[in-house]
Amino acid sequence: MLLPTAADLEVRLVRTSNEQYVATTVLDLPEHDTPHGVSNVPVQINYDALRKHNLDDTAYGRALATMLFADPRLRDALTAARSAAQAQDLHLRLRLQLDPDDDALHALHWERLCDPQGDHLGLSERVRLSRSVISADATRYPLVTRRAVRALVVAAAPLDSRYSLAAFDATAVAAATAAALHPAQVETLDPHAGPVTLDRLAEALREQPDMLCLVCHGAIAKAEPLLYLEDAQGQADPVTATRLLEMLGALGGLPRLLVLLACDGASDASYTALSALGPRLARAGIPAVLAMQGKIAITSALTFLTSMITELHRHGQIDRAVAAARAGVRSTSDWWRPALFMRLISGQLWLPDPHEEPIFYETAPPFPLPDLFPPAETLIGRGGDLVELCNLFVQARRERKGQVAFITGQPGYGRAALARAVGLYAEEQGAAHLTLRFWPDARLNEWQRDALWAEDQLCDSQVPALEPQVAAAWPQAAAAGGAAWVRLVAQIAALLGHLPTPASERVPDSPLALAALLRSVAKRSAFSLSIEQVDYAPAPWPDLLRYLLPELRRDWPALLILTADAEQEPSTLPRDWRSEALEWALDLAEQHAADLRWLGPVDVAAVADYIAPAAPGIARRLHELGESCPSMIESIWDEWKEQGAVVWESKNEAWVADPQASLVYGRLRDQAHTWLAALRTSEPPDSISDALASKILACAALEGRAFTAQAVALALDLDAARVLDFCDSLIGDDEHPGLLEEVGYIVITGRHLNQCPNVYRFSYLYLWWVWRDYGPAPAERTALQARLAAALEQSYHPGEDRIAATLIQLYTAAGMANKAAPYRQRAVRTVDRIVLHCQVESLAALPQRSPMDDVRLYELRMQLSERIHEETGRYDEALRIDQAALEQALAWGDREREARSRHWVGVRYTFLGQPARALPELTQALKIRQTLLGPRHHSTATTLYALGRVHLQQSDYPAAKQYLQQALEIEQAVLGPQHPSTALTLHELGRVRYGQGNYPAAETYLQQALAILQAVRGPQHPSTASTLHALGHVHLQQSDYPAAEKYLQQALEIHQAVLGPQHPDTAATLHALGHVHLQQSDYPAAEAYLQQALAILQAVLGPQHPSTAANLQTLGHVHLKQGDYPAAEAYLQQALAIFQAVLGAQHPSTALTLRNLAFVQAKRRGQGGEGG
């Protein structure tokens, strides 16, 4: 019988009229006979209000919660359900049963739903959020044990010009999906074996896999979702939901789980179709369907699947697995997109095999570990690796053909424990086990001596006594092979029951005799031979092992296990970072002559299994402090138990945390301070006292594990050089690991390197926790946080955005929410942009890329350039990235991607003030799009819009109007009158009318655009601010200065809050405000605004940009009005040089500047005249 793991709360919503619903809740608790809840509670859903928050997960989730939980009865029902579940230490299963006939209700992003307190329910691992579907299919699915889940992966990529489907490599996508589903037993419907037709899919499903993962394009046609599979000729076959359901209904059995994915590059319609198909498939009888709602990169989806399938393999509960996977990707913007549609109440798809250890995989490279912690004695996680290696031994014994396994990873990550576990398994099977270990050098620390003693215990007790006899019998071999050769032959002698000699074995006295000795063992029984840290093996061992390998693989029933250091997956290491042993391992793996595996960090679930049973939260804290490293986890856990930080609670039979303990305890704290003292023994006694040293580290820890030395010095009112020297003294060397590591300088634009902040970081996470938790008293801490935040702003100015998240945390903790507010909206975008940068650089650096890697690199480049353009205004940097993407598209001969890249290259040139270079790129993009996509496609309209902007920049108003009118007609017909693209085109038409001097018509267009943007994108969006800015200009030209300043101040507030103080749009609004004050003869205020704008423009766009020139021209006008002709002439000369170089001698801006310059020069000569 299954023990209950969750309380069940079902929330049903039924529509009564437009946007009006009634809600019913049913709470079912284990050991309670009668479910209870509330019924017929009115709920109103304001769809327009929700659409305004589409771009903000938190705002959307809270708005939805406000609507759903408006009635206190529903709020109380949720609170009571969570409290009841917590009281029984259960999860809460929250199932939303939505009106099946209300498509709009299903289209809402329920996975973003918050609780009444404003926290996302979908991000809590203790809340399993799913969409409950009632099925007419009464089929019951008996719970069966699954030792390994059987999955079928199908990827369909038809090439058919009729449907404009984005091309993708079906084989590569299928392989990546199959890899993500490990440890399931995966079969792939091979696209090379024939078209992926509906009949072929049905044939594969007759094998009754547990799970189907389908990757394809989709669409909505006549209100019915459809999938694009292939027909017999490989052309697109639009399979409607009805056809698909008919096929599934004819099968003898359905998969228990169906996952629907769209490929990278898929249209919005694909995601809408797959999401809409989810509930229909569940209603047809499939127990659980996972579909992606909205665009999600295939790699993001596969990351989610990897986490989900690992969890599912452990316990078989799909809603629990989805909750854990969703929480695991909470830092990404896509966390809410996987939607689970479920007809099950329990969420239990199958029972896990009670005899099988769970398998965990993580790929993040571990942090180097000093010799402070011994190798892990206990195998934490690694269950899948153990099973596979034991199976490898069984295969070697059965086939009498030796096998080789290389286990790589960093010290402390379980290599030795895994090798020992395989050896013990061999002994349990009646086989022999031989073991050998090499050390980095001859000096053994305490735990290394203990390891040798344990090795002696593992070997036969006769081994140490036999070693002198072996050395005497084999003098030459012992001299050449060293103590390791002697030790291994002593173990062989113990197994054989006699001391082999060169005479008895009829072999020369040479290290190569080891092959004959091991053959003698193989004749008696199967055996495993474990050689640890083979990369430290001295001569002649590397050659000896190469000599042994062919002998082993010929006919020995043996498994040879070799371990070696690797800080990350060996194949990803640069060649000059690989040891000779790793090179050999990679060569053998490539020849399929060895099993090569890398042990990375363990996950929280593995830690929970290691310490089970334990109260929730302990495993996560232990995992965090232990850096995911098994040896650190084991040491810290032993420390907690010994010091009483965790205690055994008899009534619950579980480990619980002492409420007085912070779980950084006893020896760990003492060890950190002892470590600090040891590193400071060489310092002069009058340099920094012990108390001040701890105070510096405590202040540093408030910033984070990584900290800025100059900011710490400022906050503590210390000399920066003194603090830098102190930090350097804690870095350590090759002999002694340090408390700190130097990260390096953070380059700040416009500063000399010596003036840039220098960043260090605590070398281990638990060291940071020690100084953070045992730092200053609360009152002193609050004041120090405020001083540190101010110091960080000063240290990073004008690049504060890069530390926005830290400033938010410090100012909030110090009770200064007003100081934190400006950074909140910019923090997440900055982090996401950095992540994109890293992904692009990593893929671009690969010496060889697969077609899938190339496509991924192209898409990432396009995303990154867009983010840089919109969020930083560094148009030249965005242009370089777009040009690299264009080179990719040209190399492939991909016309659609060529058009896309040329379009954006043209847009970047436009923003850089280079219309002559923008025009040919956009013209070529338009030709391709009109040919491939047609003249009425929204992408064609986008390029028409961009061409209109270029002609507007050249003051060619008739041409600009013509292009923009064409774009507007397409957008209104295809996207609708309330679409943001429609609003942006109206905005540009308003600018055209403004340029022609028709200010009433300009305001009409701009007010239309503003209404749409405020409704769709919200009042705080940059597009809204741009339209407010344009309206300010319209009123400025009509001399309505109060209205102009009002619009421009609104625009400035949005630009500064959303884009930051160093963005070109912020500068443009400052420039316009300067113009307003110039026209009112308030020259000091005008110059102040213009100088702020000039500093931003020169820093971001450069000194040769037309916007910089325009700002210089206006500054010249300010000085002209004040009679300061020399200054006016100097500014105008600078502006003229830029306009002539960039826009040409015939441009209106050049002509205007020449007229103004002539006027100023005439004034200086005392001749009078009129200025422009």
Protein Blocks (a to p, Z undefined) as FASTA:
>chain_A
ZZdfbdcdddddddfbghiacdddddddehiabdcddehiacdddfklmmmmmmpmklmm
mmmmmmmmmpmklmmmmmmmmmmmmmnopacdddddddfklmklmmpcfklpccfkopaf
klpckbccddddddfblcdcdddddfbacddddddddddfklopacddfklmmmmmmmmm
pcbdcddddfkloccdfklmmmmmmnopabdcdddddddeehiacdddddfkopacdddf
klmmmmmmmpmbdcfbdcddddehiafklmmmmmmmmmmmmmnopabacddedjddfklm
mmmmmmmmmmmmmnopaklmmmmmmmmmmmpmklmmpccddfbfnlpabdcdfkbccddd
dfbdcddddfkbccdfbdgejllmmmmmmmmmmmmmmnopacddddeddehilmmmmmmm
mmmmmmmnopacddddddfblbdcfklmmmmmmmmmmmcfklmmmmmmmmmmmmmlmmmn
ommlmmmmmmmmmmnopacdfklnopacdfklmmmmmmmmmmmpccddddehkllpccfk
lmmmmmmmmmmmmmpccddddddddfbdfklpcfklpcfklmmmmmmmmnopaccddddd
ddfklmmmmmpccdehjlmmmmmmnnopaklmmmmmmmmmmnopaccdfklopadddfkb
ghiahjlmmmmmmmmmmmmmmpcfklpgfklmmmmmmmmmmnombdcfklmmmmnopafk
lmmmmmmmmnopfklccfbdcfbjcddehiafklpccddddfbfklmmmmmmmmccfklm
mmmmmmmmmmmmmmmocklmmmmmmmmmmmmmnopaklmmmmmmmmmmmmmmmmmmmmmm
mmmmpmbdcfklmmmmmmmmmmmmmmmmmmnopaklmmmmmmmmmmmmmmnopaklmmmm
mmmmmmmmmmnopaklmmmmmmmmmmmmmmmnopkbfklmmmmmmmmmmmmmnopaklmm
mmmmmmmmmmmmmnopkbfklmmmmmmmmmmmmmnopaklmmmmmmmmmmmmmmmnopkb
fklmmmmmmmmmmmmmnopaklmmmmmmmmmmmmmmmnopkbfklmmmmmmmmmmmmmno
paklmmmmmmmmmmmmmmmnopkbfklmmmmmmmmmmmmmnopaklmmmmmmmmmmmmmm
mnopkbmklmmmmmmmmmmmmmmnongpadZZ
